[in-house]
């Protein structure tokens, strides 16, 4: 089979790799689509210089082989099923996994190709093999929706840990791809009103079209949207945390979903947090519970219109270089690579 390997900034090649076989508790999946996320963009642009590497961790496809230990078991992915795939290597034995927090598994993530090239998913390929427990069936949903299982599971994790309840007032800071998924899921969960904060007029306009109750630049958010019960921060930048706390009503929660620069610090008043019973939580990645919810939402078509609007472009595996260039340097939502 072929697999895409980045060898340097803006350099990607397709290498021949032995097609894997499904082990007893695994399934072999023919990749239908792989989404390009921030990690792939940074690798391609040279912002994350780690080469050679086989990236691609947002993957969906069709099962073409099931291992003997899982074949025919009710509920297990069967040959022909469309699945969305969890490519995290959850060890199940570390302290985080044992506490049910496998998103924070202490085992180093990733694997390797047959020649030793490091794999960060290796989903930009013709096939992948995973444990059957990490392949989630998405029914008759189109491949373009199934491939969004991983980011949607991350957002389900964010919403769950953020404690969002029906009737809450919600603000989403950042109107990019993950911000739009937060908007979609908050609305689906019954938020009384969900607003969006961003510096881009075009993205604010897109958020309004997608159903945001209000949309505002950061300096106007409090005046336009008012106080909020839950604020999801999907983009990390100086001043964002302080602005999010200012948007929070008494008893509110700020959820830090987006990654921040590692050397960035923020000044907050502990007394403010104490007297107003504010909660500030970090969320990272996803867990099996979140995957089940994401796959079920995709299979049911609950967010179909939202997901359709977030597909910016589709490329074949042969054109993976052009796909990465578009994703890295253009204002897109999701670029998909594969047969789709």
ABEGO torsion letter per residue (X at the ends): XBBBBBABBGBBBBBBBBBBBBBAABBBBBBABBBBBAAAAAAAAGABBBOBBBBGABBBBBBABBBAAABGBBGBBBBGBBBBBBABBBAGABAAAAAGBAAABABBBEBBBAAGBBBBGGABBABBBBBAAABBBAEABBAAAAAAAAAAAAAAAAAAAAGBBBGBBBBBBEABAAAAAAAAAAAAAGBABBBBBBABAAAAAAAAAAGBABBBBAAAAAAAAEBBABBBBABBBBGAAAAAAAABBBGBBBBBABBBBAABBBBBBAAAAAAAGBBBBBBBEBBAAAAAAAAAAAAAGAAAAAAAAABABBBBAAAAAAAAAAAAABBBBBBBBEAX
